[in-house]
Each structure stands twice: as C-alpha cells, then as structure tokens.
Amino acid sequence: MILVALPNQLPYSRFGFTASKRIGKAVTRNRARRRMREAVRLRMKEIKPGWDLVFIARKPIVHATFQEIQAATEQLLAQADLLNPSVSDAVPAQSS
C-alpha cells in the first residue's frame, strides 16, 4: 500500500481509497478498497485531524490477510506521523 497525505486546513481528515485495474477485476478491486477502508475506520480516533489521505492499493494486497493490511495501515500512518498518542495510554485505568 501507498499513502499520500496533504494538509487540508479543516478540523477533520478526509480519506480516499483507490485500486487500479492492475490489482484485478472489479470484485478484487472492490474487496481491496473495502478492506483498506475498514482498517482505517478501526483507527479513525487515533488519526490526527486536518489531513487529506489517499491509500493506494498495490498488487500484494490481493493475497494479504486483514491483519497484514491493518499492520501496513498502522505502519504508514506512523511513518507519516499522523497517529495521535494512543487513546488507551491517555486514559488512566480505574480502580475498583
């Protein structure tokens, strides 16, 4: 996967997902986009606001597991410094 990021001067981030015909036929491309979208949706609260992000699928995504797609998404976002500190780190544990 490839990540293209540009600041957008808005209080929220926008996301785009693409898969070219090199990935495969329509069913394969749609599946790749759905899996990328879900991987980002699960990390939405951790992504810094104010960015336009485009995720571009590459051929290996066809055989990748969802866990591999999640790991690649996290790595790309961390590499671009677009992840906020983890929400679980910021909230102290409550004692009973």
Phi, psi and omega in degrees: 000153177235144177240128174246126184230134176223141177293146183239000178060024177246160180282009179216163178260150177242150187231143174226149182226126181231149174215117184280174180295344176294337180290320182155196179285178188304317182299317180293317179295316180296320179296318179298315179295319178298318181291320176296316181300318180292320179298321178287320181302322180291340179253006188308317183291341182266352183273132180297141178283162174092026182227147168258121183240131176238122177259125182248122181284145173240164188310319182299344181296337181299322183258001183281146173281165179297324178297323178292323177293319177299316180296318179295320178297313179298318180296316180296316180294320179292319180298323179275002181057046181251006178261131172287161172305146184305136180298323181292332177288330185277338183262118179291147180289141179270138178264148183277000000 
